[in-house]
């Protein structure tokens, strides 16, 4: 798998840039105007704002995980499960390059 680390690193860097651009756009996006609104418009604006906040939180979490994966590549621990220490399957890393657990440990974590 070591030969693919550069490819993984590039995929992570590409996704990081994509997320940063998306977040920049979201922070500049206006949810509603400041004109007087009826209760329906106010509710719709509040819902839109809640959705935008949720999307931003998810994107920031993915950015955090990407930074963690990039650091693991740099210090040579990338591809090792954080729980059991066994290698994470190459197929899993190809699909989810910022995975920190092998599939067995991830399933166990989700069951808790």
DRENTORKOL-3810 file (N, C-alpha, C; in nm, 4 decimals):
REM DRENTORKOL-3810
@n.u->0.0814; n.v->-0.1205; n.w->0.0000; ca.u->0.0000; ca.v->0.0000; ca.w->0.0000; c.u->0.0855; c.v->0.1266; c.w->0.0000
@n.u->0.2105; n.v->0.1179; n.w->0.0449; ca.u->0.2958; ca.v->0.2364; ca.w->0.0553; c.u->0.3057; c.v->0.3141; c.w->-0.0747
@n.u->0.3067; n.v->0.2454; n.w->-0.1888; ca.u->0.3142; ca.v->0.3126; ca.w->-0.3178; c.u->0.1947; c.v->0.4004; c.w->-0.3450
@n.u->0.0830; n.v->0.3704; n.w->-0.2842; ca.u->-0.0383; ca.v->0.4476; ca.w->-0.3061; c.u->-0.0532; c.v->0.5636; c.w->-0.2082
@n.u->0.0372; n.v->0.5779; n.w->-0.1116; ca.u->0.0242; ca.v->0.6855; ca.w->-0.0139; c.u->0.0284; c.v->0.8228; c.w->-0.0798
@n.u->0.1125; n.v->0.8395; n.w->-0.1798; ca.u->0.1181; ca.v->0.9684; ca.w->-0.2497; c.u->-0.0144; c.v->0.9956; c.w->-0.3210
@n.u->-0.0711; n.v->0.8890; n.w->-0.3783; ca.u->-0.2006; ca.v->0.9036; ca.w->-0.4452; c.u->-0.3086; c.v->0.9384; c.w->-0.3421
@n.u->-0.3044; n.v->0.8717; n.w->-0.2270; ca.u->-0.4006; ca.v->0.9000; ca.w->-0.1198; c.u->-0.3823; c.v->1.0427; c.w->-0.0692
@n.u->-0.2566; n.v->1.0813; n.w->-0.0516; ca.u->-0.2278; ca.v->1.2160; ca.w->-0.0028; c.u->-0.2843; c.v->1.3198; c.w->-0.0993
@n.u->-0.2675; n.v->1.2968; n.w->-0.2284; ca.u->-0.3190; ca.v->1.3909; ca.w->-0.3275; c.u->-0.4717; c.v->1.3950; c.w->-0.3245
@n.u->-0.5357; n.v->1.2799; n.w->-0.3098; ca.u->-0.6820; ca.v->1.2770; ca.w->-0.3005; c.u->-0.7301; c.v->1.3544; c.w->-0.1783
@n.u->-0.6595; n.v->1.3362; n.w->-0.0668; ca.u->-0.6952; ca.v->1.4082; ca.w->0.0553; c.u->-0.6750; c.v->1.5591; c.w->0.0375
@n.u->-0.5649; n.v->1.5984; n.w->-0.0234; ca.u->-0.5397; ca.v->1.7405; ca.w->-0.0470; c.u->-0.6424; c.v->1.8011; c.w->-0.1417
@n.u->-0.6805; n.v->1.7257; n.w->-0.2453; ca.u->-0.7836; ca.v->1.7733; ca.w->-0.3387; c.u->-0.9173; c.v->1.7925; c.w->-0.2670
@n.u->-0.9544; n.v->1.6948; n.w->-0.1844; ca.u->-1.0810; ca.v->1.7040; ca.w->-0.1104; c.u->-1.0754; c.v->1.8190; c.w->-0.0091
@n.u->-0.9605; n.v->1.8379; n.w->0.0533; ca.u->-0.9437; ca.v->1.9467; ca.w->0.1491; c.u->-0.9684; c.v->2.0812; c.w->0.0803
@n.u->-0.9105; n.v->2.0988; n.w->-0.0363; ca.u->-0.9287; ca.v->2.2233; ca.w->-0.1114; c.u->-1.0752; c.v->2.2416; c.w->-0.1503
@n.u->-1.1382; n.v->2.1347; n.w->-0.1947; ca.u->-1.2795; ca.v->2.1388; ca.w->-0.2330; c.u->-1.3674; c.v->2.1809; c.w->-0.1144
@n.u->-1.3413; n.v->2.1223; n.w->0.0017; ca.u->-1.4189; ca.v->2.1558; ca.w->0.1209; c.u->-1.3957; c.v->2.3002; c.w->0.1644
@n.u->-1.2720; n.v->2.3457; n.w->0.1577; ca.u->-1.2417; ca.v->2.4834; ca.w->0.1945; c.u->-1.3158; c.v->2.5822; c.w->0.1045
@n.u->-1.3209; n.v->2.5526; n.w->-0.0250; ca.u->-1.3934; ca.v->2.6393; ca.w->-0.1183; c.u->-1.5436; c.v->2.6356; c.w->-0.0907
@n.u->-1.5957; n.v->2.5170; n.w->-0.0624; ca.u->-1.7377; ca.v->2.5030; ca.w->-0.0303; c.u->-1.7725; c.v->2.5813; c.w->0.0954
@n.u->-1.6901; n.v->2.5684; n.w->0.1981; ca.u->-1.7155; ca.v->2.6400; ca.w->0.3234; c.u->-1.7042; c.v->2.7908; c.w->0.3045
@n.u->-1.6115; n.v->2.8339; n.w->0.2235; ca.u->-1.5992; ca.v->2.9762; ca.w->0.1955; c.u->-1.7270; c.v->3.0278; c.w->0.1302
@n.u->-1.7791; n.v->2.9515; n.w->0.0360; ca.u->-1.9045; ca.v->2.9889; ca.w->-0.0299; c.u->-2.0221; c.v->2.9894; c.w->0.0660
@n.u->-2.0270; n.v->2.8905; n.w->0.1550; ca.u->-2.1374; ca.v->2.8832; ca.w->0.2513; c.u->-2.1350; c.v->2.9998; c.w->0.3495
@n.u->-2.0161; n.v->3.0403; n.w->0.3917; ca.u->-2.0082; ca.v->3.1497; ca.w->0.4880; c.u->-2.0443; c.v->3.2835; c.w->0.4237
@n.u->-2.0294; n.v->3.2933; n.w->0.2924; ca.u->-2.0630; ca.v->3.4169; ca.w->0.2228; c.u->-2.2078; c.v->3.4176; c.w->0.1736
@n.u->-2.2722; n.v->3.3020; n.w->0.1762; ca.u->-2.4084; ca.v->3.2901; ca.w->0.1265; c.u->-2.5068; c.v->3.3526; c.w->0.2242
@n.u->-2.5979; n.v->3.4292; n.w->0.1700; ca.u->-2.6994; ca.v->3.4957; ca.w->0.2501; c.u->-2.8220; c.v->3.4047; c.w->0.2579
@n.u->-2.8685; n.v->3.3758; n.w->0.3788; ca.u->-2.9845; ca.v->3.2873; ca.w->0.3954; c.u->-3.1137; c.v->3.3611; c.w->0.3638
@n.u->-3.1264; n.v->3.4826; n.w->0.4117; ca.u->-3.2475; ca.v->3.5603; ca.w->0.3850; c.u->-3.2129; c.v->3.7078; c.w->0.3815
@n.u->-3.3041; n.v->3.7843; n.w->0.3264; ca.u->-3.2808; ca.v->3.9283; ca.w->0.3266; c.u->-3.3295; c.v->3.9873; c.w->0.4585
@n.u->-3.3034; n.v->4.1128; n.w->0.4778; ca.u->-3.3375; ca.v->4.1765; ca.w->0.6048; c.u->-3.4722; c.v->4.2472; c.w->0.6004
@n.u->-3.5431; n.v->4.2323; n.w->0.4908; ca.u->-3.6749; ca.v->4.2952; ca.w->0.4796; c.u->-3.7727; c.v->4.2264; c.w->0.5739
@n.u->-3.8817; n.v->4.2952; n.w->0.6029; ca.u->-3.9861; ca.v->4.2402; ca.w->0.6892; c.u->-4.0402; c.v->4.1131; c.w->0.6250
@n.u->-4.0526; n.v->4.0097; n.w->0.7058; ca.u->-4.0983; ca.v->3.8806; ca.w->0.6566; c.u->-4.2214; c.v->3.8369; c.w->0.7344
@n.u->-4.3056; n.v->3.7610; n.w->0.6667; ca.u->-4.4186; ca.v->3.7027; ca.w->0.7391; c.u->-4.3685; c.v->3.5793; c.w->0.8140
@n.u->-4.4495; n.v->3.5237; n.w->0.9050; ca.u->-4.4040; ca.v->3.4076; ca.w->0.9845; c.u->-4.3587; c.v->3.2887; c.w->0.8995
@n.u->-4.4210; n.v->3.2679; n.w->0.7866; ca.u->-4.3810; ca.v->3.1576; ca.w->0.6985; c.u->-4.2419; c.v->3.1778; c.w->0.6424
@n.u->-4.2142; n.v->3.3010; n.w->0.5988; ca.u->-4.0800; ca.v->3.3332; ca.w->0.5479; c.u->-3.9754; c.v->3.3213; c.w->0.6578
@n.u->-4.0108; n.v->3.3650; n.w->0.7773; ca.u->-3.9185; ca.v->3.3570; ca.w->0.8904; c.u->-3.8859; c.v->3.2110; c.w->0.9230
@n.u->-3.9891; n.v->3.1259; n.w->0.9207; ca.u->-3.9677; ca.v->2.9831; ca.w->0.9489; c.u->-3.8802; c.v->2.9190; c.w->0.8417
@n.u->-3.9070; n.v->2.9539; n.w->0.7159; ca.u->-3.8272; ca.v->2.8991; ca.w->0.6058; c.u->-3.6817; c.v->2.9451; c.w->0.6177
@n.u->-3.6609; n.v->3.0718; n.w->0.6521; ca.u->-3.5250; ca.v->3.1240; ca.w->0.6675; c.u->-3.4538; c.v->3.0554; c.w->0.7837
@n.u->-3.5262; n.v->3.0334; n.w->0.8940; ca.u->-3.4659; ca.v->2.9660; ca.w->1.0100; c.u->-3.4278; c.v->2.8229; c.w->0.9756
@n.u->-3.5143; n.v->2.7541; n.w->0.9012; ca.u->-3.4862; ca.v->2.6167; ca.w->0.8595; c.u->-3.3648; c.v->2.6131; c.w->0.7667
@n.u->-3.3598; n.v->2.7056; n.w->0.6725; ca.u->-3.2455; ca.v->2.7124; ca.w->0.5808; c.u->-3.1165; c.v->2.7384; c.w->0.6563
@n.u->-3.1226; n.v->2.8253; n.w->0.7556; ca.u->-3.0036; ca.v->2.8551; ca.w->0.8349; c.u->-2.9592; c.v->2.7329; c.w->0.9147
@n.u->-3.0550; n.v->2.6589; n.w->0.9715; ca.u->-3.0220; ca.v->2.5365; ca.w->1.0458; c.u->-2.9557; c.v->2.4331; c.w->0.9549
@n.u->-3.0076; n.v->2.4195; n.w->0.8345; ca.u->-2.9505; ca.v->2.3243; ca.w->0.7384; c.u->-2.8080; c.v->2.3665; c.w->0.7020
@n.u->-2.7887; n.v->2.4968; n.w->0.6783; ca.u->-2.6558; ca.v->2.5460; ca.w->0.6425; c.u->-2.5567; c.v->2.5228; c.w->0.7567
@n.u->-2.5997; n.v->2.5453; n.w->0.8789; ca.u->-2.5131; ca.v->2.5228; ca.w->0.9952; c.u->-2.4763; c.v->2.3748; c.w->1.0060
@n.u->-2.5725; n.v->2.2874; n.w->0.9812; ca.u->-2.5474; ca.v->2.1435; ca.w->0.9860; c.u->-2.4482; c.v->2.1012; c.w->0.8774
@n.u->-2.4654; n.v->2.1540; n.w->0.7579; ca.u->-2.3739; ca.v->2.1231; ca.w->0.6481; c.u->-2.2331; c.v->2.1708; c.w->0.6829
@n.u->-2.2230; n.v->2.2926; n.w->0.7363; ca.u->-2.0926; ca.v->2.3461; ca.w->0.7742; c.u->-2.0261; c.v->2.2584; c.w->0.8804
@n.u->-2.1027; n.v->2.2147; n.w->0.9787; ca.u->-2.0467; ca.v->2.1300; ca.w->1.0849; c.u->-1.9930; c.v->1.9998; c.w->1.0265
@n.u->-2.0680; n.v->1.9399; n.w->0.9337; ca.u->-2.0233; ca.v->1.8158; ca.w->0.8701; c.u->-1.8963; c.v->1.8381; c.w->0.7890
@n.u->-1.8914; n.v->1.9490; n.w->0.7159; ca.u->-1.7742; ca.v->1.9786; ca.w->0.6338; c.u->-1.6518; c.v->2.0063; c.w->0.7211
@n.u->-1.6709; n.v->2.0793; n.w->0.8310; ca.u->-1.5587; ca.v->2.1051; ca.w->0.9223; c.u->-1.5073; c.v->1.9750; c.w->0.9845
@n.u->-1.5984; n.v->1.8844; n.w->1.0171; ca.u->-1.5571; ca.v->1.7551; ca.w->1.0731; c.u->-1.4766; c.v->1.6759; c.w->0.9702
@n.u->-1.5209; n.v->1.6776; n.w->0.8444; ca.u->-1.4452; ca.v->1.6072; ca.w->0.7403; c.u->-1.3071; c.v->1.6716; c.w->0.7223
@n.u->-1.3002; n.v->1.8039; n.w->0.7281; ca.u->-1.1704; ca.v->1.8718; ca.w->0.7194; c.u->-1.0785; c.v->1.8295; c.w->0.8335
@n.u->-1.1342; n.v->1.8165; n.w->0.9530; ca.u->-1.0559; ca.v->1.7736; ca.w->1.0687; c.u->-1.0016; c.v->1.6324; c.w->1.0459
@n.u->-1.0854; n.v->1.5445; n.w->0.9919; ca.u->-1.0432; ca.v->1.4069; ca.w->0.9667; c.u->-0.9369; c.v->1.4008; c.w->0.8567
@n.u->-0.9496; n.v->1.4864; n.w->0.7560; ca.u->-0.8498; ca.v->1.4919; ca.w->0.6489; c.u->-0.7160; c.v->1.5383; c.w->0.7055
@n.u->-0.7186; n.v->1.6401; n.w->0.7904; ca.u->-0.5941; ca.v->1.6891; ca.w->0.8521; c.u->-0.5284; c.v->1.5786; c.w->0.9340
@n.u->-0.6098; n.v->1.5014; n.w->1.0039; ca.u->-0.5579; ca.v->1.3900; ca.w->1.0836; c.u->-0.4944; c.v->1.2833; c.w->0.9931
@n.u->-0.5598; n.v->1.2534; n.w->0.8801; ca.u->-0.5066; ca.v->1.1539; ca.w->0.7860; c.u->-0.3765; c.v->1.2033; c.w->0.7238
@n.u->-0.3703; n.v->1.3301; n.w->0.6868; ca.u->-0.2473; ca.v->1.3861; ca.w->0.6290; c.u->-0.1322; c.v->1.3810; c.w->0.7294
@n.u->-0.1634; n.v->1.4089; n.w->0.8550; ca.u->-0.0603; ca.v->1.4005; ca.w->0.9588; c.u->-0.0130; c.v->1.2557; c.w->0.9747
@n.u->-0.1070; n.v->1.1597; n.w->0.9676; ca.u->-0.0709; ca.v->1.0179; ca.w->0.9791; c.u->0.0189; c.v->0.9748; c.w->0.8629
@n.u->-0.0075; n.v->1.0274; n.w->0.7435; ca.u->0.0789; ca.v->0.9968; ca.w->0.6288; c.u->0.2198; c.v->1.0491; c.w->0.6569
@n.u->0.2277; n.v->1.1711; n.w->0.7083; ca.u->0.3576; ca.v->1.2325; ca.w->0.7353; c.u->0.4360; c.v->1.1564; c.w->0.8425
@n.u->0.3661; n.v->1.1073; n.w->0.9467; ca.u->0.4406; ca.v->1.0400; ca.w->1.0546; c.u->0.4456; c.v->0.8882; c.w->1.0387
@n.u->0.3943; n.v->0.8369; n.w->0.9267; ca.u->0.4081; ca.v->0.6951; ca.w->0.8956; c.u->0.3067; c.v->0.6019; c.w->0.9607
@n.u->0.2006; n.v->0.6561; n.w->1.0174; ca.u->0.0995; ca.v->0.5707; ca.w->1.0813; c.u->-0.0270; c.v->0.5567; c.w->0.9974
@n.u->-0.0284; n.v->0.6163; n.w->0.8804; ca.u->-0.1466; ca.v->0.6099; ca.w->0.7941; c.u->-0.1751; c.v->0.4657; c.w->0.7538
@n.u->-0.3012; n.v->0.4290; n.w->0.7571; ca.u->-0.3424; ca.v->0.2957; ca.w->0.7144; c.u->-0.3488; c.v->0.1949; c.w->0.8263
@n.u->-0.3158; n.v->0.2368; n.w->0.9496; ca.u->-0.3247; ca.v->0.1475; ca.w->1.0657; c.u->-0.4496; c.v->0.1854; c.w->1.1452
@n.u->-0.5250; n.v->0.0854; n.w->1.1853; ca.u->-0.6469; ca.v->0.1067; ca.w->1.2635; c.u->-0.6111; c.v->0.1693; c.w->1.3981
@n.u->-0.6819; n.v->0.2748; n.w->1.4350; ca.u->-0.6538; ca.v->0.3432; ca.w->1.5614; c.u->-0.6943; c.v->0.2600; c.w->1.6823
@n.u->-0.7808; n.v->0.1595; n.w->1.6640; ca.u->-0.8260; ca.v->0.0775; ca.w->1.7759; c.u->-0.7424; c.v->-0.0489; c.w->1.7949
@n.u->-0.7251; n.v->-0.1253; n.w->1.6870; ca.u->-0.6564; ca.v->-0.2552; ca.w->1.7006; c.u->-0.5140; c.v->-0.2538; c.w->1.6456
@n.u->-0.4800; n.v->-0.1517; n.w->1.5671; ca.u->-0.3457; ca.v->-0.1425; ca.w->1.5125; c.u->-0.3240; c.v->-0.2218; c.w->1.3846
@n.u->-0.4206; n.v->-0.3031; n.w->1.3450; ca.u->-0.4081; ca.v->-0.3801; ca.w->1.2214; c.u->-0.4210; c.v->-0.2883; c.w->1.1002
@n.u->-0.3703; n.v->-0.3312; n.w->0.9848; ca.u->-0.3828; ca.v->-0.2487; ca.w->0.8642; c.u->-0.5290; c.v->-0.2345; c.w->0.8225
@n.u->-0.5629; n.v->-0.1149; n.w->0.7769; ca.u->-0.6957; ca.v->-0.0905; ca.w->0.7196; c.u->-0.6889; c.v->-0.1384; c.w->0.5755
@n.u->-0.7902; n.v->-0.2097; n.w->0.5313; ca.u->-0.7917; ca.v->-0.2657; ca.w->0.3963; c.u->-0.7735; c.v->-0.1558; c.w->0.2916
@n.u->-0.6928; n.v->-0.1866; n.w->0.1921; ca.u->-0.6655; ca.v->-0.0916; ca.w->0.0852; c.u->-0.7953; c.v->-0.0467; c.w->0.0185
@n.u->-0.8867; n.v->-0.1401; n.w->-0.0028; ca.u->-1.0145; ca.v->-0.1062; ca.w->-0.0662; c.u->-1.0897; c.v->-0.0021; c.w->0.0168
@n.u->-1.0862; n.v->-0.0168; n.w->0.1486; ca.u->-1.1532; ca.v->0.0792; ca.w->0.2365; c.u->-1.0868; c.v->0.2164; c.w->0.2261
@n.u->-0.9543; n.v->0.2189; n.w->0.2253; ca.u->-0.8832; ca.v->0.3459; ca.w->0.2153; c.u->-0.9053; c.v->0.4127; c.w->0.0798
@n.u->-0.9183; n.v->0.3330; n.w->-0.0246; ca.u->-0.9454; ca.v->0.3904; ca.w->-0.1560; c.u->-1.0824; c.v->0.4571; c.w->-0.1599
@n.u->-1.1795; n.v->0.3961; n.w->-0.0930; ca.u->-1.3145; ca.v->0.4527; ca.w->-0.0904; c.u->-1.3289; c.v->0.5644; c.w->0.0122
@n.u->-1.2556; n.v->0.5532; n.w->0.1203; ca.u->-1.2675; ca.v->0.6458; ca.w->0.2320; c.u->-1.1271; c.v->0.6760; c.w->0.2841
@n.u->-1.0529; n.v->0.7627; n.w->0.2127; ca.u->-0.9112; ca.v->0.7824; ca.w->0.2439; c.u->-0.8817; c.v->0.8381; c.w->0.3829
@n.u->-0.9808; n.v->0.8934; n.w->0.4503; ca.u->-0.9560; ca.v->0.9433; ca.w->0.5855; c.u->-1.0081; c.v->0.8476; c.w->0.6922
@n.u->-1.0257; n.v->0.7201; n.w->0.6545; ca.u->-1.0681; ca.v->0.6178; ca.w->0.7508; c.u->-0.9614; c.v->0.6012; c.w->0.8583
@n.u->-1.0050; n.v->0.5887; n.w->0.9827; ca.u->-0.9110; ca.v->0.5704; ca.w->1.0932; c.u->-0.9255; c.v->0.4339; c.w->1.1598
@n.u->-1.0258; n.v->0.3589; n.w->1.1158; ca.u->-1.0491; ca.v->0.2255; ca.w->1.1729; c.u->-1.0669; c.v->0.1232; c.w->1.0612
@n.u->-1.0275; n.v->0.0002; n.w->1.0903; ca.u->-1.0588; ca.v->-0.1105; ca.w->0.9995; c.u->-1.2100; c.v->-0.1315; c.w->1.0055
@n.u->-1.2630; n.v->-0.2040; n.w->0.9123; ca.u->-1.4092; ca.v->-0.2208; ca.w->0.9043; c.u->-1.4644; c.v->-0.2890; c.w->1.0294
@n.u->-1.3926; n.v->-0.3854; n.w->1.0829; ca.u->-1.4394; ca.v->-0.4568; ca.w->1.2027; c.u->-1.4503; c.v->-0.3618; c.w->1.3215
@n.u->-1.3479; n.v->-0.2819; n.w->1.3436; ca.u->-1.3504; ca.v->-0.1876; ca.w->1.4554; c.u->-1.4514; c.v->-0.0755; c.w->1.4321
@n.u->-1.4680; n.v->-0.0328; n.w->1.3078; ca.u->-1.5663; ca.v->0.0716; ca.w->1.2762; c.u->-1.7072; c.v->0.0216; c.w->1.3063
@n.u->-1.7369; n.v->-0.1010; n.w->1.2658; ca.u->-1.8693; ca.v->-0.1582; ca.w->1.2947; c.u->-1.8917; c.v->-0.1701; c.w->1.4454
@n.u->-1.7903; n.v->-0.2125; n.w->1.5180; ca.u->-1.8013; ca.v->-0.2241; ca.w->1.6632; c.u->-1.8238; c.v->-0.0864; c.w->1.7260
@n.u->-1.7562; n.v->0.0135; n.w->1.6748; ca.u->-1.7710; ca.v->0.1509; ca.w->1.7250; c.u->-1.9127; c.v->0.2030; c.w->1.7017
@n.u->-1.9682; n.v->0.1736; n.w->1.5850; ca.u->-2.1031; ca.v->0.2199; ca.w->1.5520; c.u->-2.2097; c.v->0.1485; c.w->1.6338
@n.u->-2.1823; n.v->0.0270; n.w->1.6766; ca.u->-2.2793; ca.v->-0.0484; ca.w->1.7576; c.u->-2.2880; c.v->0.0044; c.w->1.9006
@n.u->-2.1808; n.v->0.0698; n.w->1.9473; ca.u->-2.1795; ca.v->0.1234; ca.w->2.0840; c.u->-2.2654; c.v->0.2423; c.w->2.1000
END
